[in-house]
């Protein structure tokens, strides 16, 4: 009997334990894979599977260490709980306490995945769902266009008011999911894609790119995604960065007028239709919150109810049209809601991830599969942090889940390569 068959699980006798040991890892991987993919369509399904995965991890053998981000992550958790307890509204902040559950994906992915091939299959699954979501988005655009023509209202604001969402609940979530998927796919195409897959892969990338532009989310298709792609192209072959202006010009010339108007709105907004003024007010109010409560913030879930009282009196009323339930900026959001320390701990964790991945890439003797995963994950980190200046993207469970899956998957691949190198030496 092999050592794996001798693992005692749930206190069963040796024979049932051997049976469970044989099927334990496939079951855990299936649950983790399903949770990581289903998040693009259903938070409920994904989090149920995440819960099953956590139970399996607790019941199974413990033989792996979690990624080396435990200290900043634990401090971020502690700062979040402290901010809630000291806010004066602890029950109101419970949704953010419960959202810490999403970080359980780090545990599940660490124990369930063990190879770059599995990460590659996950990226392929993400791509498949992303392409289907893009198709649903294209159908939304066509229906919206037909409706606009029937009403003789084919204007910029008509499309901006209800943008494509694919399988997501909001267009910002849809855009961030597509961005993460496209960056991981793009990295795969550059560093590890077999020749026979390239045509299909580039076609899928084109579909994802078009869906992002039609989504009209500026901080994604004008900032986050280009910076991530710039990193990937530079890491692949520096001269290939010249392709970005060419792709941008071709895209700009071929997209519908709404996308071109959205690009122009960065400098010349269409009044309150674009969120420029609203985000400016949010930044001002957020900074006032940070100055008033630098240590523990105003408390989780307290941005919306207390927002108006922190808007400077110099700001003209009524406020510009928009959503003031959060600050549309992850840096201000975490500092204002949970305190500057919580923001530092979160950035420490993410910075530690990026540092570890870059250091491993520079160590030499990195396989193409590992390069694809690490470079793709670094690109995701860059893009999410850049987009985060204009959106509370990590506040979305869907985006946070995909971010944690990608970064934890990179640690899994690093662990695997290090183990193989030690074995061969």
N, C-alpha and C positions, 0 to 999 in steps of 0.2 A: 504494500500500500504506500502511495506517495505521501510526502509530507503534507501536501495540500488536502489529501483525503483524511488526514488525522486531525484537521482543525475542528475543535469542538464548537459547535454552533447551537445556541439555545439549550445546551445541556443534553442533546440527543445522544443515543448510543452511537457507537462507531459507524455502523452501517448507514443510518439516516444522516449522520453528520457528513459522511463521505458523499452522499447524494447531494446534500445541500451545498457542500463545498464545491462540487462539480458545476453546479448551476448558479452559484452565488454571483460570481463576477459577470457572467453574461446578463443576469437579471439586473444587477446594479448598473451596468453600462447602458442597457436598454432604457432604464428609467431615466438616467442622467441625459442620455441622448434625446429622448422624447421631451424632457423638460426644456432642454436648450433650444430645440426646434419649435416646439409648440408655443413658445413665448411670442412668436411672430404672429400668432393668430388668437391666442387665448391666455390671459394671465391666469385664470382659474385652473385650467388644465395643467399649465406649466408648474404652478405652485403646489398643486396636489401631487404631481410626480416628484417635485422637489422634496416634499414631505416624506413620500415613500422612500426616496433615495437616502434621506437622512436617517430614517429608521433602519434601513439596510446597513448603512455604515455603522450605526451603533451596535447592531446585532452581529456584525461580521468581525473578522480578524483585524486588529489594528497594527499595521506594520509600516505605515508611511507617515512622514512628517508633512504638515501643511506648509505652504509657501512661506518664505521668511519675511512675512508682513504681519505677523501675529501681534507684535507690540503696537505699531501705529493703529492697526485695526481695533484692538482692544481699547486703546485710549480714545479712539473716535466713538466707539460704543459708549464708553463711560461718560464722555463729554456730552453725548446726546441725551443720555438718561439724566445726567445732572442738570442739563438745561431744562428738561421737562419738569423735573421735580421742583426746581427753583423758579419756574415761570409764574407760579400762582394759578396755573390752569393745567395741572398734570393730566387730567382725564381728556382734555381737548387734544393733547399732544400724543395720545396713544397711537393714532395711525402711523406716525413716524417711528415710534418704538416698534410697532409690528413690522414695519418695512425693513427693519434690520434682519428679518427672517430671510430676505433675498440673498444676503451675504452667505447663507448656508450653501449657495451654489459653489463657493470656493471649496468647501469640504467635499461635496458630492463629486465635483469634477476631478479633484485631486485623487480620490479613491477609485473613481470609475474609469477614467481614461489612462492609457499608458503608452500611447504611440502617436507619432505624427500622422500616421495613416488614418487613425480615428478622427483627428482634428481635420484632416483633409476631407473625410467623408461628411463631417459636420458642416464644413464650409460649402460643400456641394449641396447638402440639404438646405442650408440657409439660402443658397443661390436659387434653388428650385422654388422655394416658398416666396422668395423675393421677386422672382420673375412672374409668378402667379399673382402676387399682390400688385405688381406693376400693371399686369393685364387688367385687374379689377380697377386700378386707378385710371387706366386709359378709357375703360368703359364709363367711368364717372365723368371724365372730361368730355367725352362725346355726348353723354346725356345732358350735361350742363350746357354744352354748346348748342345742342338742339333746342333746349329750353330757352336759352338766351335769344336765339333767332325767332322763336315763336312769339316771344314777348317784345321783340325788337329792342333788346337791351344787351347787346353784345359789347359790354364795356369791361374795363379793367376791374372795377370794384365788384362786379357781379361774380367774377371767378375767384377774387381774393377772399370773398366772404365765406366760401365753402369749398376749401381746397381738397384735393384727392387724399384719401386716407388708406386705400388698399384694404387690408384686413385689420387695420389699427383703429383705435377710437379717436385719434387726433392726427392731424397732418404733421405736427412736429415729431410725434412718435414714429409715424410712417417714414419720415425723412431720415431720422437718426438710424432706424433699423436698416433702411436701404443703404445708408452711408457705410455702416459697419460691415454689412454684407459685401458691398462693392469693394471696399478696401482689402478685405481678406481674399476675395476672389482675384483682385488685381495682383496682389502679392503672389498668389498661387500661379497665375499666368506668367509672371515675370521670372520666378525662381524655381518652380518645381513642376510645371505642367507638362505632361507627355505631349509629344507632337500631335498625336491623333485626337487630342481633346481640345486643341487650341481654337479651332474655328468655332465650335460650340461655346467655348468659354468666352471668347471675345464677343460673340453675339449676345450672350447673357449680360455681359458687362455693359454693352451698348443699351440694352433694354433698361437696366438699372439706372444708368446715367440719364436717360431720357425721362424716366419717372421722377428722378430727383429734380430735374429742371422744371417739369410740369407741376411739381409740388409747390413751387414758388416760395420755398423757405430759404431766404438769403444767407443766413448764417451757416447753412449746410452746403448749398451748391456754389456759393461764392467764397466761402472761407474755410470751413472744416474740411470738406472733401478735397479741394485743391491743395491745401497744405499737406494732407496725408499722401496724396498722389505725388506731390513734389518730393517728399521724403523717399517714397518707394522708387521713383525714377532715378533720383540721385544715388540711392544705394545700389540700384541695378547697374546702371551705366550713366555717369554724370551728364554726358552729352545729350541724353534723351529728355532732359528737362525742357529742351527747346520745343518739344511736342506740345507742351501745355498751352502756350499762346496760340498755336495753330488750332488746337482742338477748341479752345475758347472762342476764337473768331468764327470757326465753322459752326459751332453750336449757336452762337449769337445770331448769325445770319439766317439760320434755318428754323429757329424756334418761333412759336406764335408770339404775337405782339405783347401779350400779357407778361411773358418772361422778360422780354426786352424792357418793358416798363418797370418791372420789378427790379431789374439791374439798375436802371436810372434812379430809382427811388432811394438808393443808398445816399445819393447826393441831393436829389430834388424830390422829396416825398410828396405824395398826392394828399396833402392835408393830413387829416386823422386816419385816412385809409391805411397808410403804412404806419408801422409801430414806432417810428423814430422818436416822436415826442413822448409817447407813452413810456418807452424804455428810458428816456432821459429822466422823467419824473420818478420812475422806479429806482433808478440809481441814486437820485437825490434823497429819496425817502430811506432807502437801504443804508446809505452812509450815515444818516441821522440816527438810525437804529443802532448801528455799530458804535457810534460815538457815545450814545446813551447807555448801551449795555455791551461793553467790549468783552467781558469775561464769559458770560453764559447766554448772551443774546436775549431776545424777547420771548423765546420759547418755541418749540416745535408747533406748527400749525397756528402760530400767532401773527404771521405776516399779514394775512388778509384782514382779521378783525382790528388790528392796530395800525394798519397802513395809513389811514387818513390822518391820524394824529401826528404822524412823523413827516408828512409832506410839508416842506418849508412854506412859510406864509407868503414868500415872494412868488410862488408858483400860481399862475392864473387859474381861477376856477370858472366853470367846471373843468375837471381834469380831462385830458385827451381821451378819446375812446380807446378802450382796450381792457385786458384782463389784469387785475391788480391782486390776484390771489397769491402770487409769488413775485420774486424780483427779476425774473428772466436773466439771471446771472448766477452761476453756481458759487462763485467766490463771495459775492455779496450775500447770497441766500444763506449759505452755511454760517458765515460770520455773524450776520444779523439775527439769524434764527437760533443758533446754538453757541455762538461765541467764536472769537478769533482762534482760540486753541483748537476747537473742533475742526475748523478749516485747515489749520496747520497739520493736524494729525492725518486728515484725508489726503492732503497734498503730499505729505511724507510717504504715505502708503503708495500712492500712484507714482511718485518720483522714484521710490525704491524699486518698483516694478520696472520702470523704464531703464534705470541704471543697471539692474541685473541682466536685462535682455541685451542691452548694448555691450556690456562687459562680456557676455557669453559669445556674442557675434565676433567680438574682437579677439577671442581666445584662439581662433584658428581651427581648422579641421571640422568645420560645421557642415553638415550634410545639406543638400538642397531643400529637403523637406523641413529641416529645422530652420533654415534661412527664411523660407516662406512663412512659417508660423511666427517667428520672432519679428521679422520685418513688418509683417502684416499687423501684428499686435502693437508695435511701436507706432505705426501709422494711425491705428485706431485711437491710441492714447493722445497723439498730437491733435487729431481731428476733434475728438470729444472735448478736450481741454480748450481748443480754439472756439468751437461752437458754444462752449460754456460761458463765454463772455457775453453772449446774447440770448441764452436760453438756459433754463434750469433742467438740462437734459438728464442728469443723473438722478433727478427726482422722479423720473418715469421708471416704474418697475421693469418695463420691457427693455428699455435702453440699459439700465443698470445690470439686468440679468445678462444681456449679450456682452456687455463690457467685462463683467466678471468671468464669464465663460471663456472669452478670448484671452484675457490675461492669465487666468489659471491654467488654461490649456498650454500657454507658452511655458509656464513653469513645468508642466508635465513633460513636455518635449525636452526641455533642458535636463530634467532629472533622468530621463531615458537615455539621452546621449551621454551624460556623465557616467551613468552606470555601465554603458557599453564600453566607453573608453577605459574605465577602471578595470573592467573584466579582461579586455584585450591586453592591457599593460601587465 
